Amino acid sequence: MTGGYQVIHRAVGYIDQDDEGHDIRANLLVVARPPSAPPRCEIMYAPVQASDVYSGIWRFETAHGEMRVRQSTLYGGRRVAVEQGKSYSILMGASGRTARIDPI
């Protein structure tokens, strides 16, 4: 299932991944960014579904292509119990290295 997307913010200047992760209370580390996603943009993808899991890495099909993520509490976000077949929203940070997932 591929959902829609909305560009929330376009970043200008230096992007600090650590500050960004704390700002959005990231609970995901992006392993593979969607290939055609615009650079330096905070993007909200919704609804998306987890379609595959292996070694703790979840795969989501977004409007910009495949995104692979790993859960992390490094930036203060709480873990979400991701399940196949349920719908989620993902806010990917402008650096493309952190994201936040929330159930819909």
N, C-alpha and C positions, 0 to 999 in steps of 0.2 A: 504494500500500500504506500503510495507516494502522496504526501499532503502538500499543502501550500507553504509559502514562506513570506516573511515580511522583514525588510531591512529596518532595524530599530535605530541604528546609529552608524555614522561613517566616521572613522577615527582619522585625526590629523596629527601628524608629529609622531613622537616616540610612543610605543605601546609597551607598557610594563606588564608582562604576563602575570606576575605575582599580585600586583595591585588589581588587575582586571579580574583575576580569579576570586579575590576576596570581595570585590564590588558586586559581582553577580552571584556570590556564594556558590561557586562552582562545585559540583559533585561528580563531574566527569573529566577525564583527561582524553583529549582527542588524539587517537592513534593515527587515523587517516582522515584528513579533511576532505569534504566533498570537492571533487576536481574542478567543477565549474562555478564554485561559489565565488562571489566578488571578494577581492582582497580588502582587508582593513575595514570590515563591516561587522557589526553585531547583527546576527540574523536569527530570527525566531522561526523554527520549523514546527508546524502543527497541522493536522495530526500525523504522527509517524508511529510505526510499530516495529518492535524488535523482531527480526526475522531469523536470527542465527546467533548462537553463542558457542564460543570455544575458548578455553583457557582464560576465562574472565573477560573476554572481549565481546561486546555486543555490536551487531551490524544493523544499521538503519538505512533505509532507502529514502533519500530526501529529493526535493525538487532539483537539486544541483548534482545529484549522484550519490554514490554510496559513502556513508560515514561510519567509521569504526571508532568505538569509544571503550574506555575502561573506567570503572567506578573508582572514586577516590574521595577521601574526606580531608585532603590536604588543605583546601581553601575554606573550610568551615561549613560546607554544605552537608546535609544529612544524606545517607544512603537511601536510595529508593529501591524497593523490591521490583525489579524489572522482570516482566513476564512476557512470553510470546503471546501475540494475539490481543494485547491491551494497547490502548492509544496513549501517547505521551506528547508533550511539547518539549522541544529542545531549544535553549537559547545558547547559541555558539558565540563566544567572545570574539572581539575584533582581531586578536592575535591568531585565532584558529586553533589554539592549543588547549583551551579550557571551554567547558560548557556546563550548562545546568539542565537537568531533566526533571520534569514534574508530570505526574499522572493527570490525565484530562478527566 
